[in-house]
Amino acid sequence: MRILSVYNLKGGVGKTSTAVNLAHLAASQGLRVLLWDLDPQAAATFYFRIKPRIQGSSKKLIRGKIDLEDQIKGTDYENLDLLPADFSYRKMDLVLGDEKKPTQALMRLLSPLEGEFDLILIDCPPSISLLSENIFRASTALLVPLLPSTLSVRTLEQLVHFFDENQISRSLLMPFFSMADRRKSMHVQTMRELPREYGGFLDTWIPYASDVERMGVYREPVTAFAPGSTAARAYRRLWGEVVQRMRLPRGGA
Amino acid sequence: MARSATTPRQYSFQLVPPGSIEALVTELAERAELIDLIEPTMQRCYHDSFDWRLLRAGGQLWLEREEVDEAAMLSDRLSSSDPTPAAATADLVQGQGLVPERSATLVWQQDGPQRRRIRLSDQTGIPRFASSFPVDSPAGVLRDLLLPLLDIRALLPRLCIRSQARLLRLLDDERKTVVRLRIEQNQLLRVDGRDLDPLPLATRVELQGVRGYRDELARVVAWCLQHPALRESGQSLVHEAFAHLGADEGFYSPRLNFQFAADQSDRTALVEVCQFLQGVMRRNLQGVIEDIDSEFLHDFRVAVRRTRAALGFAAGVFPKKSRRHFRERFAWLGGITGPTRDLDVYLLHFQDYLDTLRPEFRDDLEPLRDFLERHQREEQERLARELKSREFINLMEQWDAFLQRQGATESDGPISVDAPQRESETLETLAGHHLQQLWQQVLDDGRAIDAESPSEALHDLRKRCKRLRYLLEFFASIWTDDGLPGLIHAVKQLLDILGAFQDFEVQADKLREFARQMVTEGQTPAETLLAMGMLVDDLLRRQQQKRDTFLRHFADFAGPGNRARVAVLVGTADARETG
């Protein structure tokens, strides 16, 4: 079972779109996929038309008073299930802080799902916190969507610094450019220079596309309602790179 | 595929007259918001081994393709540029890529409604053997699932069904699908590659829940259960298709499951055994001739051996002359199938040979593999000719006619040809007599074997034990004692030891014979002969170990436990006779 988290400290960079579209692509290729929406904004949950609540609270979930498996919902897509977001996730850090070995709590929660899912995708909240550290430590890989802008450089620096400080291997990181507009010279320059400075960048970049925004209207992955669109093709290329990097079998664990 | 405790259940119903699909859909639409989709007509080709190993394990594997009206498609594609009628242009466009390739989806389902769907991008279909599924392809994930179930059996297209379905998705207030309802009209098109006139099957209504939406499913299930046009069906589509097939095409199993009564006629019981075994031979015949996989020949030979054993038990029951004739004929049949089977076994176990040798010597065995494969092909061709020969066909026809006559009752008229030697006795009497005799022979032969006994003594004991085992298995239903399974198990264990002993010796002798042949046939490297010598040495050493094992084991086998079990089985017959 692999765990792929989509993370950035900065919000609005395309994390949820990435998580949702890659989850859909993975499932359509035959992988058994669980998407965990850990962001209290519940955007991924909204896209899949699922109500953003769990029966209980994040406290009960972390403490094992409610079963994680019982909270999972099937989406409209074969092989793809969702663990919905819940507003109580905004207090997750506080709850985790009370746990023994707090940085491993997520791993403990997810390990019973081994054998049931081939891939768990986590849509992460935009923060750097105890929850984030849990996510980093539980993940097989971390996809980092970045806007090709100055601020993105800063957030990547912060992330790399955090990893180094906490002895988490940088090899987990898979940064890539998201919402890129090749008409903007700053975007072009950043996309050229940043990978030289920080290794591990994926070659694929996701263009800024109105189809992605329309996901909120259709409430479907763009790879489902507009499979021939530029955005969908880009996400498919991205998924192909992820499969290679993570050595995921095509269509199986 | 791991099952989750929260995996939603699937419910199946049949639509019964006077219910109609339209009426059902209308009623549902009045109760819930739904999306109604007519799915493309699909052809589903269920693949399984000849003995339905996947289905027995609760699994189903099928290849699904959209059924396309190719003539209509051609007509559409060509109408703008060429007014020639579609039928006339069909030949022209072959190979010209004008008819689009239809991709197929491979679907695996086991123990529940969840399915793995894998799109196949090329037209090569399903590999013949689970071990051939390419590991790094989308279908490769199935390799690990199928290999333990299928082992060496070939995966064959068994049933092909045309399916026209309507998918109803019941929605909640977020317009999220919470229950799926599929209404399927199915037709059986092909069985084992043979086309049928499309045979309609019952209209199926399949309810599938969505994980996390249990209450919604429960409400729909409750509605369906009380609906007068719906009847709950426990059968899968494949099982339902079987109900329409004749016995020859239905569920094949070589397993013995006779239900005899102790007081029934011994002759009719033996006839039934022999007819069943002849059925096994017939079912496997084409697979043997075509060499689809090695299990066809294995099952065929087991049926021949069991037939020979049954003929042995028929002494005094079947007419002497006929019995002698058929014993000789089936000995011939066993003989002609032997060489091919031997070579199959050597090839099947070739990896074990490789594992016996140190890694640096393993490549030296490749000339032996080539030799075995070449000779297996030659023997297989010879065997196929024999099984298509008049001699074999005559045997089967004569045997069939003979069994029919022996199975005829007195009310069918006097049996003037092949009159039985005596009046029927009860099966209990016959079986008890042979059990007592065989058991004593096994004890005597086994006790006489020591560390210095020639190998033939163990081989002869093995033959007797086999007959003992067949006797117990044929007539198990007449003995109700709890000790019977334990006795059969004990006999099998002893047979495993004796079998291994004989196999090691035969293999060692055969390898020496192969070595001589290989030298005669051509240039065989010295390294190959040396490697084969190492194998022979290992086999003889293991044979000696098996002899030691036998000597230790036989004392337990012949001990009070099994002797008491046999006494009870035999004593039952005696008690009745004296009672």
Chai-1 contact restraints between the chains, C-beta under 6 A:
chainA,res_idxA,chainB,res_idxB,connection_type,confidence,min_distance_angstrom,max_distance_angstrom,comment,restraint_id
A,G30,B,R116,contact,1.0,0.0,6.0,A-B,restraint_1
A,G30,B,I118,contact,1.0,0.0,6.0,A-B,restraint_2
A,G30,B,P138,contact,1.0,0.0,6.0,A-B,restraint_3
A,R49,B,E174,contact,1.0,0.0,6.0,A-B,restraint_4
A,R49,B,K176,contact,1.0,0.0,6.0,A-B,restraint_5
A,E69,B,T6,contact,1.0,0.0,6.0,A-B,restraint_6
A,I72,B,R211,contact,1.0,0.0,6.0,A-B,restraint_7
A,K73,B,R211,contact,1.0,0.0,6.0,A-B,restraint_8
A,K73,B,G212,contact,1.0,0.0,6.0,A-B,restraint_9
A,G74,B,V210,contact,1.0,0.0,6.0,A-B,restraint_10
A,G74,B,R211,contact,1.0,0.0,6.0,A-B,restraint_11
A,D76,B,T177,contact,1.0,0.0,6.0,A-B,restraint_12
A,D81,B,R211,contact,1.0,0.0,6.0,A-B,restraint_13
A,G115,B,A2,contact,1.0,0.0,6.0,A-B,restraint_14
A,E116,B,A2,contact,1.0,0.0,6.0,A-B,restraint_15
A,E116,B,S4,contact,1.0,0.0,6.0,A-B,restraint_16
A,R250,B,P138,contact,1.0,0.0,6.0,A-B,restraint_17
A,G251,B,I118,contact,1.0,0.0,6.0,A-B,restraint_18
A,G251,B,P138,contact,1.0,0.0,6.0,A-B,restraint_19
A,G251,B,V141,contact,1.0,0.0,6.0,A-B,restraint_20
A,G252,B,V141,contact,1.0,0.0,6.0,A-B,restraint_21
